[in-house]
Amino acid sequence: MKVHFIAIGGSAMHNLAIALRLKGYEVTGSDDEIFEPAKGRLEKYGILPDSIGWHPERITPELDAIILGMHARIDNPELLKAKELGLKIYSYPEYLYEQSKNKIRIVVGGSHGKTTITSMIIHVLQQNGIDCDYMVGAQLDGFEVMVKLSEEAKIMVIEGDEYLTSPIDRRPKFHVYQPTIGIVSGIAWDHINVFPTFDIYVKQFEIFANMIPADGRFIYCQDDEELPKLSEKITGTNKQPYGVHPYHIDNGISYLETEYGDIPLQIFGKHNLTNLNAARYACESVGVSAENFYKAIATFKGASKRLELVAKNEVCNVYKDFAHSPSKLKATIAAVREQFPMRHLIACMELHTFSSLTEEFLKQYDGAMREADEAIVYFSPEAIALKKLPPITAEMIMKAFGREDLTVFNDSSAMQEKLMHINPDNTVLLMMSSGNFNGINLNELGKKIISLRP
């Protein structure tokens, strides 16, 4: 098979390209910019384009498929050439479906927790010797790529983003995957540039759930405000609600309370103990016993940037997390507060996504950082200008978050300077962003902070 990627440098796209290369396909690609780590990883597997830019001459009748990334525009010269030649053009999710259409597809949807639940399922299946293909939105410990495709596996586990499929296909990605077993972790309005009202956003999850066949399973969080109501509208499939798994914390370790005894975990947080229950029901649906699930989940270390421990000593822990939306902020801060009730909690987040950088959506953040002892918010005026959005101010952000003592920065160097003067004694620092605070190396920052002296 000869496959060409238009916009090969994206996080998801380059991982799919590597997965197909490992499967034995002949893979080529183009992009107008490729950054690390994609650049180095593509080079490692011999599929880094020899020049940057779009090259219509690379699109030939010999290609079996074109895979189109979200980064490409509808007037992309390579895309136009592919259409002219009548080649098969797939979006990223369409191609994943094509590769998995004869498999059991476990699709994990929801506004939060998707990566963690997907990672948990993959981990448990592999620990139990059950071969599975997968696509997950974060690098997992011990896994070379975020995508695995094979002929042999009878199951594929897919993280189901609700964002748009491609520049020429406006469907949410998770609709394209056509779930056999579908999970929805929760509904918190996001992507307002695509779903302008909350009702339109909720409708996408209803469509997703109604795709599940009669012999499938709809697994949903019963604690979410919208999902029980949505579940009542779903007919023709098995429905399984879930909540937080019973647990307790002892000496800084979270334990699952089970019929097989208390199971110590390497992760923590009520939201993670809820995600765990979703993964348990999904694994049960493909033959994993409860006992075997618990044995496997005890060794799960978490996904990258999901309450990931960056650095620690006896008196200070530093974590980084992908949290950026209001619901994710609340859940992540609450998890750290519960785990370290006696420590001084400093929570720092970046307003990074299109939604979070709009004045209207900022109102959704009211109270999102209330449980932190100190709260810091960073935003980049350059990012706002790049997204062609109206400017926002520190005053707008303080009012939206509902904290008069909120510290707001629009200069990442100044924010980093403040963090280097905190008292690390009996402290937890939580850094939350879907970006990188304009280039801050959080691992290095964590090491510096734990070396500080009170």
C-alpha positions in Angstrom: 0.0 0.0 0.0 1.2 3.5 -0.9 -0.2 6.2 1.3 0.6 10.0 1.2 -0.1 12.4 4.1 -1.0 16.0 3.4 0.1 17.8 6.6 2.1 14.9 8.0 3.7 17.0 10.8 0.7 17.1 13.2 0.7 15.2 16.4 -1.9 12.7 15.4 -0.9 12.6 11.7 2.8 11.8 12.2 1.9 9.0 14.7 -0.5 7.5 12.2 2.2 7.8 9.5 4.7 5.9 11.7 2.0 3.3 12.6 1.4 2.6 8.9 5.2 2.5 8.2 5.5 -0.1 11.0 2.7 -2.1 9.4 4.8 -2.2 6.2 3.1 0.5 4.1 5.0 2.8 1.8 4.5 6.2 3.4 5.2 9.7 2.1 4.1 13.1 3.2 4.3 16.9 3.0 3.8 19.9 5.3 4.6 23.6 5.4 6.1 23.3 8.9 7.3 20.3 11.0 8.5 20.8 14.5 9.9 18.5 17.2 9.1 15.9 18.3 7.4 15.0 15.0 10.4 16.0 13.0 12.8 13.7 14.8 10.4 10.8 15.0 9.5 11.0 11.2 13.3 11.1 10.4 13.9 8.0 12.6 11.4 6.0 10.5 12.7 7.4 7.2 9.5 9.3 6.3 10.5 12.9 7.0 9.8 14.9 3.8 13.1 16.0 2.1 11.8 19.5 1.8 9.2 21.7 3.5 6.2 22.8 1.5 3.4 21.5 -0.8 4.5 19.5 -3.8 1.6 18.6 -6.2 4.1 16.5 -8.3 4.2 14.0 -5.4 0.6 13.2 -6.0 0.5 10.4 -8.6 -2.0 7.8 -9.8 0.1 5.1 -8.1 -1.0 6.3 -4.6 -3.6 4.0 -2.9 -4.8 6.6 -0.5 -4.4 10.3 0.6 -4.8 11.1 4.3 -5.7 14.7 4.8 -4.8 16.5 8.1 -6.8 19.4 9.7 -3.9 21.7 9.2 -4.3 21.6 5.4 -6.7 24.2 3.8 -9.3 23.3 1.2 -7.3 25.0 -1.5 -4.2 23.0 -0.7 -2.4 22.3 -4.0 -1.7 18.6 -3.2 -5.4 18.1 -2.2 -6.5 19.8 -5.5 -4.2 17.5 -7.5 -5.5 14.4 -5.6 -9.1 15.4 -6.5 -8.1 16.0 -10.1 -6.7 12.4 -10.3 -9.7 10.9 -8.5 -7.6 9.4 -5.7 -9.2 8.0 -2.5 -9.0 10.8 0.0 -9.5 10.0 3.7 -9.5 12.2 6.8 -7.5 11.0 9.7 -10.6 9.5 11.5 -12.0 8.0 8.3 -8.7 6.2 7.7 -8.7 4.9 11.3 -12.3 3.6 10.7 -11.2 2.0 7.4 -8.4 0.2 9.3 -10.8 -1.0 12.1 -14.2 -1.5 10.4 -14.1 -5.3 11.0 -13.0 -5.0 14.6 -14.7 -4.2 17.9 -14.3 -0.5 18.3 -14.2 0.9 21.8 -14.6 4.7 21.3 -14.0 7.0 24.3 -15.8 10.4 24.0 -16.5 13.2 26.4 -15.3 16.7 27.2 -12.8 15.5 29.7 -11.0 12.3 30.7 -10.8 10.8 27.2 -7.0 10.3 27.1 -6.9 8.8 30.6 -9.8 6.3 30.1 -8.4 5.3 26.7 -4.9 4.8 28.2 -6.4 2.7 31.1 -8.2 0.4 28.7 -5.2 -0.2 26.6 -3.0 -0.8 29.6 -5.4 -3.4 31.1 -5.9 -5.2 27.9 -2.2 -5.5 27.3 -1.6 -6.6 30.8 -4.1 -9.4 30.3 -2.6 -10.5 27.0 -5.4 -9.2 24.8 -4.0 -7.8 21.6 -5.6 -4.5 20.6 -5.0 -1.7 18.1 -5.4 1.8 19.5 -5.3 5.6 19.0 -4.7 7.7 22.0 -4.0 11.5 22.3 -0.9 11.3 24.6 2.4 9.5 24.8 2.1 6.5 27.0 4.8 5.1 29.2 6.4 2.1 27.4 4.7 2.8 24.1 6.7 3.9 21.0 3.7 5.6 19.2 0.3 6.9 20.0 -1.3 4.8 17.2 -1.0 1.0 16.6 -2.6 -0.8 13.6 -2.4 -4.4 12.8 -4.3 -7.2 10.9 -4.4 -9.5 13.9 -6.0 -7.5 16.7 -9.8 -8.0 17.0 -10.3 -4.8 19.1 -9.4 -1.2 18.5 -9.5 1.4 21.3 -10.0 4.9 20.1 -9.9 8.3 21.8 -12.9 10.0 20.2 -12.5 13.8 19.9 -15.7 15.7 19.1 -13.8 18.3 17.1 -14.2 18.5 13.3 -12.9 15.6 11.0 -11.1 17.6 8.3 -11.3 20.8 6.3 -13.7 19.1 3.8 -15.6 17.1 6.4 -17.4 19.0 9.2 -18.5 15.9 11.2 -17.2 15.5 14.7 -14.4 12.9 14.7 -16.1 10.5 17.1 -19.1 10.1 14.8 -16.8 8.7 12.1 -15.5 5.9 14.2 -19.0 4.3 14.6 -18.5 2.8 18.1 -19.3 -0.8 19.0 -18.8 0.2 22.7 -19.1 3.9 23.3 -18.1 5.8 26.4 -19.0 9.4 27.3 -17.2 10.8 30.3 -19.1 14.0 30.6 -20.4 17.0 28.7 -18.9 20.5 29.3 -19.4 23.0 26.5 -16.2 23.3 24.4 -15.2 24.3 20.9 -17.6 27.2 20.8 -16.1 28.2 17.4 -17.7 25.1 16.0 -20.6 24.4 18.3 -22.0 27.9 19.0 -24.6 26.8 21.5 -24.6 24.3 24.3 -27.6 22.5 22.8 -25.8 21.9 19.5 -22.8 20.6 21.5 -24.9 18.1 23.5 -26.6 16.9 20.3 -23.3 15.6 19.0 -23.1 13.2 22.0 -26.7 12.0 21.5 -25.8 11.2 17.8 -22.7 9.4 19.0 -24.7 7.3 21.5 -27.4 6.4 19.0 -24.7 4.9 16.7 -24.0 2.1 19.1 -25.5 -1.2 17.8 -27.9 -3.4 19.7 -25.2 -5.8 20.8 -22.9 -2.9 21.9 -22.8 -0.9 25.1 -23.3 2.8 26.0 -21.2 3.5 29.1 -21.8 6.9 30.6 -21.0 8.9 33.7 -24.1 9.1 35.9 -22.8 12.0 37.9 -22.8 14.3 34.8 -25.7 16.8 34.7 -26.6 16.1 31.1 -25.8 12.4 30.5 -28.6 10.8 32.5 -31.1 12.9 30.5 -29.4 12.0 27.3 -29.4 8.3 28.2 -33.2 8.3 28.4 -33.3 9.2 24.7 -31.1 6.3 23.7 -32.8 3.1 22.6 -31.6 0.0 20.9 -28.4 -0.7 22.9 -27.3 -1.7 26.4 -26.7 1.1 28.8 -24.2 1.1 31.7 -24.0 4.1 34.0 -21.0 4.6 36.2 -19.7 6.8 39.0 -16.6 7.1 41.2 -15.2 3.8 42.3 -15.2 3.4 46.1 -11.7 4.4 47.5 -9.9 5.9 50.3 -6.5 7.7 50.8 -4.0 6.5 53.3 -0.6 8.2 53.8 -0.7 9.8 50.3 -1.8 6.7 48.4 -5.2 6.1 47.0 -6.7 2.6 47.5 -9.6 1.0 45.6 -12.0 -0.7 47.9 -12.9 -4.0 46.2 -14.2 -7.5 47.1 -10.6 -8.7 46.5 -9.2 -6.3 49.2 -7.8 -2.8 49.0 -5.9 -2.2 45.8 -3.1 0.5 45.9 -2.9 2.8 42.9 -0.2 4.9 41.3 -2.7 7.6 40.3 -5.0 9.7 42.4 -8.0 12.1 42.2 -11.8 11.6 42.3 -12.0 12.2 38.5 -9.4 9.5 37.9 -11.3 7.1 40.1 -14.4 7.9 38.1 -12.4 7.4 34.8 -11.2 4.1 36.1 -14.8 2.8 36.5 -15.5 3.7 32.8 -12.4 1.7 31.8 -13.5 -1.2 34.0 -16.9 -1.6 32.3 -15.3 -1.3 28.8 -12.8 -4.0 29.7 -15.6 -6.2 31.1 -17.4 -5.8 27.8 -14.5 -7.6 26.0 -14.0 -10.4 28.5 -11.7 -9.0 31.3 -12.8 -10.2 34.8 -13.1 -7.7 37.6 -10.2 -9.4 39.5 -7.9 -9.2 36.4 -8.9 -5.6 35.8 -7.9 -4.6 39.4 -4.5 -6.5 39.2 -3.7 -4.6 35.9 -4.9 -1.1 36.9 -2.7 -1.2 40.0 0.3 -0.8 37.7 -1.1 2.0 35.6 1.1 5.1 36.0 -1.1 7.6 34.1 -0.9 9.3 30.7 1.5 12.0 29.8 0.6 15.5 31.2 -2.4 14.0 33.2 -1.4 14.8 36.8 2.1 13.9 35.8 4.7 14.2 38.6 7.4 16.4 37.3 9.6 16.7 40.4 9.4 16.1 44.2 11.2 16.1 47.4 10.1 15.6 51.0 8.3 18.9 51.2 7.3 19.9 47.6 5.6 18.2 44.6 5.4 19.7 41.2 2.8 18.4 38.7 1.9 19.2 35.1 -1.5 18.6 33.6 -3.4 19.1 30.3 -6.3 20.8 32.1 -7.5 24.0 30.4 -11.3 24.0 30.3 -13.3 25.0 33.4 -14.5 21.5 34.2 -11.0 20.1 33.9 -9.5 22.8 36.0 -12.0 22.2 38.8 -11.4 18.4 38.8 -7.7 18.6 38.7 -7.3 21.1 41.4 -9.8 19.2 43.6 -7.8 16.0 43.1 -4.6 17.7 44.3 -6.4 19.3 47.2 -7.8 16.0 48.3 -4.5 14.2 48.0 -2.5 16.9 49.8 -5.0 18.5 52.2 -2.4 20.0 54.5 -0.1 21.5 51.8 -0.1 25.0 50.3 -1.5 24.5 46.8 -0.4 26.9 44.0 -2.4 26.4 40.8 -1.1 28.0 37.6 -3.0 27.7 34.3 -2.7 29.0 30.7 -5.6 30.3 28.7 -4.5 28.7 25.4 -7.4 27.4 23.3 -9.7 29.4 21.0 -12.6 29.1 23.4 -10.7 30.2 26.5 -9.4 33.3 24.9 -12.8 34.8 24.2 -14.4 37.3 26.6 -17.8 35.6 26.4 -16.5 32.1 27.2 -14.2 33.4 30.0 -17.4 33.6 32.2 -17.4 29.8 32.3 -14.3 29.9 34.5 -16.2 31.4 37.5 -15.0 29.5 40.6 -12.8 27.1 38.6 -9.7 27.8 40.7 -11.4 28.4 44.1 -9.8 25.5 45.9 -6.3 26.6 45.2 -4.5 28.6 47.9 -2.8 30.7 45.2 -4.1 31.0 41.7 -2.2 32.2 38.7 -3.4 32.6 35.1 -1.2 33.2 32.1 -2.2 34.3 28.6 -0.3 35.3 25.5 -1.4 38.5 23.6 0.4 37.1 20.6 -1.7 33.9 20.6 -4.9 36.0 20.7 -3.7 38.1 17.8 -2.7 34.9 15.9 -6.2 33.5 16.4 -7.6 36.9 15.2 -9.6 37.4 18.4 -10.4 40.7 20.2 -7.9 41.5 23.0 -8.6 40.5 26.6 -7.3 42.1 29.7 -6.2 41.1 33.2 -9.3 42.8 34.6 -11.6 40.7 32.4 -9.8 37.5 33.6 -10.0 38.4 37.3 -13.7 39.2 37.0 -14.4 36.0 35.1 -12.6 33.7 37.6 -14.2 35.4 40.5 -11.0 35.8 42.5 -9.8 39.2 43.6 -6.5 37.7 44.6 -5.9 36.1 41.2 -2.5 36.9 39.7 -2.6 37.4 35.9 0.5 37.4 33.6 0.8 38.0 29.9 4.6 37.6 30.0 5.8 34.0 30.6 9.2 35.2 31.8 7.7 37.3 34.5 5.5 34.4 35.6 8.5 32.1 35.7 10.4 34.7 37.8 7.5 34.7 40.3 7.4 30.9 40.6 11.2 30.9 41.3 10.5 32.9 44.4 7.8 30.7 46.0 8.3 29.1 49.3 8.6 25.4 48.4 8.1 24.2 52.0 4.9 22.1 52.4 3.8 23.1 48.9 2.3 21.6 45.8 2.7 23.4 42.4 0.2 22.5 39.7 1.0 23.7 36.2 -2.0 23.3 33.8 -2.1 24.0 30.1 -2.9 22.4 26.7 0.1 24.5 25.5 3.5 25.1 27.1 3.3 28.6 28.7 5.1 30.1 25.7 8.0 27.7 25.7 8.6 27.0 29.4 10.3 23.6 30.0 8.1 22.4 32.9 10.4 19.5 33.7 13.3 21.9 34.2 11.1 24.4 36.1 10.1 21.6 38.5 13.7 20.6 39.2 14.6 24.2 40.0 11.7 24.7 42.3 12.3 21.7 44.5 15.9 22.9 44.8 14.8 26.2 46.3 15.3 26.8 50.0 12.5 28.3 52.1 
